């Protein structure tokens, strides 16, 4: 606005100068035309200034209204956040048993809405999440009425073009909760802290080389999907980086509904499950120790048993561009085997070079077969969250001497985070 005022003064000065020095112009008619042009320019500048002042007034009113709304409803700007991922890859397979070839695959693509809002309870916010899985390349497989063990690995695979009933969307995680200086409390369908220890250290989560793949690549199905009808609590940080957690999942007595929705864990019907854990995260070090116990009312086969499991996982950043991680999990009493997983990550610019190894032994749900899993690959950062990837993965059934190889090339496009 000040610059326009200076322009107005300059214009007036030029007009005045032209009006007082006609002898220098040499043509009175030309001077009159120039003065008229200057007057028109002055009029246009004044009209522009008036419009800008009007616009500024409107903007001030809007800002005042937003401030009033924020004061009336604190945290309104964080109330609704739409987010998601489109995860697509081309997977090339070469298997000793089962199907070979290539396919375009959707790797747990998802869309959701989440947010938080301050409440009438001092220092406490309500927060929530509702998330759906969607298929970017095909249908989501439905029930297992048209499933069979077609690759000899002990797990059910879809048979036929659609793999049984199909749908375009599938519910993933959903909860409502409260949080404050006292910690976080959630109720709903939950990713437990047991699962989060594994996904925190595995850079390939939701891609072919992931440690939890099929429950036999170094981590059990406890690291996949969700516990239903659950509640959990996580403490605030204490003692320089520690948090503690506890969770509980329950069904009505003699319910035929499952406690969990991944692999062999779907065979636990009714009853309850729960767990506790401690995590440490500070500087270059992350450590998670977790324990879980399952006491279902009935078990619908699948080689699983009511019992408990425990694990310890850790990641250490040796330097800014180099880190190592490892996890040991004893879930034999549940029928999910003894599992080991290690990886190393080296960063060069926007590229992460990743090597990983996993081992799963004595998994009753998989016929007590012993498995080794190797992977090597790279991720290239397109944005802070999105990435290109390429990796080779080999699952080896040592018991039956069968190899299952996958070369995956893809993109993970993430938005709203």
N, C-alpha and C positions, 0 to 999 in steps of 0.2 A: 504493500500500500504506500509506503514511504517513497519507493522508487517511482510510482505513478505520480505522486505529488510533485516530485522533482521534475518529471517530464512535463507536467502541466506548467510549472514555472518557467522552464526553458522555452516551451512553445510560446508562452506569452511574451517572453523577453525578445524572441526572434521577431514576433509580429510587431512589437513596439519599435524595434530597430528598423524594420522595413518601413514602418509608417513615418519615421523621422528622418530618413535619408533618401528622399525621392530623387535627388540630383544624381546619386550614385547609380540608381537603377536605369535611368535613361529612357524609361517608358512607363508613364503613369498608369496606362491600362494594364500592363503586366503586373505592376505592383498591386493594383486593386485585386486582380485575380489571385495572386499569391496570398494576399491577406484574407481573402474569402476562403481559400483552401485551409489556411491555418486555423481560421475560426471553426471550420467543419471538423478538423482534426481535434480541436479542443473540445467540441461538443461530443464527439465519439469517445474521447478519453474519459470525460466526465460521466457519460452513460455507462461505460465499462466499470468505472469505479463504483458507481451506484449498484450495479449488478453484483460485483464482488462483495460489497458490504452486505447486501441482502443474503448472499450465499453464506457468508461467514456467520451471520445471525442465525440462519437455519442450522448450520453445523453446531453452533454453540447450544442451541436448543436440544438437538439430538444428543449431544454429549451430556447435557444436564439430565435428560430423561434416562440415558443409560446408567449414569451415576446413581440416580434415584432408584432405578430397578435393582442395581447391584447392592445398594444399601438396604433395600427392602427384602431382597432375596439373595443373600450372600452366596457366592460360588456359582451363580447362574451360568457363567461362561464355561464351566467345566461340567455342566449337567448332562450334556449329550455329545458324545464323541463317536462318530462312525469310523470304523476301522476294518481292515481285512487283508487278505493275502490271495493272490492268484499264483499258484505254484504249479508249473507245468514242466515236464521233462520228456525227452525221447529216450526210452530205455531199450537197450539192445541186450538180449539174453542168450546164453549158451549153456544149456543144462544137460546133465547126464540123464536125468529123468524128468519127464514133463515137456512143456512147450518151449520151443526155441523161437527166435524171431525178434521183431521190434514192435513197439507200440508207443503212442503218445499217452502220457500218464498224468493225471491230476494228483498232486501230492498233498492231500489234506488242505485244499484251498478252502478259505473260510471268509465269512463276513459277519460283523457283529456291531453291537452298539454297547457302549459302556459310559459311565460317568460317575460323578460324585457331587454332593450338595451339602452345605452346612445345615445343621439341624437346630432345633430349639434347645437342644442339650448343649451346654457350653463346651466348646473344644471338641465336639463330635460331629463327624460327617457320615452321611449315608452314601454307600457306593454300590454299584451293581454291574452285572454283565449278562448279556444274552447273545450267544454266538451260534451260528449255523455253519455247517460244512456244506459246500456246494461243489458240483462236478464241473470242471472247465472242459472236460474232454468226453465224458460218458455219463451213464447213470450211476447213482450210489447203489451198491448192492443191498438188497433187502434181507429177508429171512434166509435161513440155511436149508430150506426144503430142497433146493436144487444145488447143493454143494457136495463135493467129494474130495478125497485125498488123491489128486491127480498127479502130483509130482513126487509122491513117495516120502514126503518129509513129515508126515504125521499130522499136518494141519489141514483143515477144510479149505478148498479152493472153489471159486464159482464155476459152475458147469453151464454151458449154453451161452448164447449171445448176451443175455442180460444178467446171468448168474442168479436166477430166481426173481422174486418180486423186486421192482426197482422204483426209485424215486429220485427227484432232482435235488432234494435238500435233506439234511440229517442234523438233528439237534446235537450240539457239542456240549459246551459248558454254560451253565446259567446259575446265578446266585444273587442274593441281596445281602448287604452286610452293614456293619457300623465300624468306624475306626476313629481313633483319637490317640492321645498321649498314653493311653492304657493298652494299645495294641489294635489288632484287627480281628473281627468276628464275622464269619460268613456262613450262610445257610443256603443249600441248593444242591446242584450236581457239580462236583468239584474235582479239580486237579489237586491231589493231596501234596503235602510237602515231601512225602516219600518219592513221588514221581518227579518233583521239581529238582531234587538232587541230581537225578540222571540227566534231565534235559538241560540243566545248567552247564554241565561239563561236556555234553555231546554236541559238536558243531554240525552234525548231519541230521539232527532231529527232523522228521517228516520228509526225508529223502532216502533213497535206496540203501546207502551205507550206514544208516542209523543203528546204534547199539541195541535198541529195543526191538528191531525188526523181527516180527514173528515170535518174539520172546526167546530167541535162540542166537542172537548176535552179540551177546555179552551182557544183556540186561533182560530181566523177566518182563512179563506183561504188566507187572505192577507199575511200570514206567509209562504205560500206554493208557489213553482214554481216561475214564472218570469213575469215581464211586458215586452211586446214586443215593438220594435221601440222606445227605451228609451235612455235618456241621464241623467247622474247624476254628481254631484260635491260634494266632501268632502274636507273641509278645513284642513289645518295642525292643530296640537294640539295648544291650546292657554289657558292661564289662569290656567296652572297647570294640565290639563287633559281634557279640553273640545274640542269637534269637532262639527261643524255644517254641515248640508248637505241639498241638494235640488235635486230633480229629476223630470223628465217630460217624459211622454209616449204619442205618438200621432199617429193617422192614417189619411189618406186622408178623406176629407168630404164624408159622406154617404158610407164609406167603410163597407163591410160585414165581415171584419176580426176583430177578437177579440183583445182587449187591453191586456188581461191576459189569462193564460192557465191553471187555476186551478179551479175545481168545479164550483160553481155558477158564479164566475167571468168571465167565458168564455162567458156569455150571454151579456157582454158589448161589443157592436160592433161599430167600428169607433170612432170618437171623440178623447178625450184626457183624461189623468189623470196626477196627479202630487202630490208632497208632500214635506214637509220640516221636519227637525228634529234636535235635539241636543242630543249629547251623552257625558257622563262624565265617564272616566275610569282612576282611579289612586289608587294605593295601593289595599286595600281590597274591594273597592266599584266600582260598575258599575251601571249607570243609563242611560236609553234611553227614550226620549219623542218624539213622532212622530205624524204627522197629514197628512192625505191624502184626496184628493178630486177627484171624478170621474165624468166626463161629457161626456158620450157616445152619439153617434148620434142615436142609437137604442138599444133596450134591447130585447133579444130573450127569454123572460120568465124567470123562475128560481127564482122568488120572490125577485129580486134585484132592486134597484132604484138608479138613479143618486143622489149623495149626498156626504157627507164627514164622516170621522171616525178619532178617535184619540186614543192614548194609552200611558201608562207609564209602564215601566218595570225596575226592579232593581235586583241586586245580591249583597250580602254582605258576605264576608268571615270572620266569627267570629274568627276563628283561622285557622292554617295551614290545619287542617283536617276536618273542619266543615264550611258549607256555607248554606245560605238560599236565595231563590229567589222568586219573585212575579211579576205578570203582570195584569194590568186591561186594558181592551179594550172596548171602546164604538163604535160599528159599526152598531148600530140599524138602523140608517138612511139609510145605504146602504142595509139593509135587512139581515145583517150577525150577528146580535144579540149583546147582552152584555156578555162579557166573562171575567172570572177570572181564574188565574192559580197561583199555589204556589208549591214549592218543597224544599226539604232539602237533602243535600248530606253529608255523613260522610265517611271519608277515613280511612281504616285500612290497612296499608302496600300498596299492589298493588290493593286492592279491594275498590270500592266505593259502599256504600249502599245508595240507592236512594228511596225516597218516594215522591209522587206527587199527587196533586188533581187539577182538572179543572172543571169549570162550564160554560155552555153556555145556555143562555136564549133568547127567543123571536127571534129566527133566522127564518125569513120569508122563506128563501130558504129551510128550513127544516120543514115547516108546523107549525112554532111557537112552536115547542116542546121544553121542557126544559130538559137539559142533565146534568148529573153528571158523573165524570170520576175519578177513583182511580187507582193508580198503585204503586207497590212496587217491588223492584228488586235489582240486583247487577251487576256491571261490574268489570271484572278482567283484568288489564293491561298486555297484552302479550309483547308489545313493547311500545315505547313512544306514538304511535298512535293506534295500533291494540289492540283488546280487545275481550274477551269472555263475554257473557251476559246471564242473565236469569231474567225474569220479569213476573208478573201477572198483567193484566189490566182488569178493568171492566168499560164498558160504560153503563150507565143506562138511559133509556128513561123514565123520570119521568111522562111525560104526558100520555104515554100508558102502564106504568108499565112493561117495557121489559128490560131484562138484556142481555148484549153481553160480554161474558168473553173470554179472550185470555191468554194462557200461552205460552210465547215465549222463546226459547233457541237457541242461535246463536253465530256467530262470525262475527266481522267486521275487515276484513284484509285491511289495508291501505298501500299504497306504493308511493314513490316518493315525499312525503311531507317534 
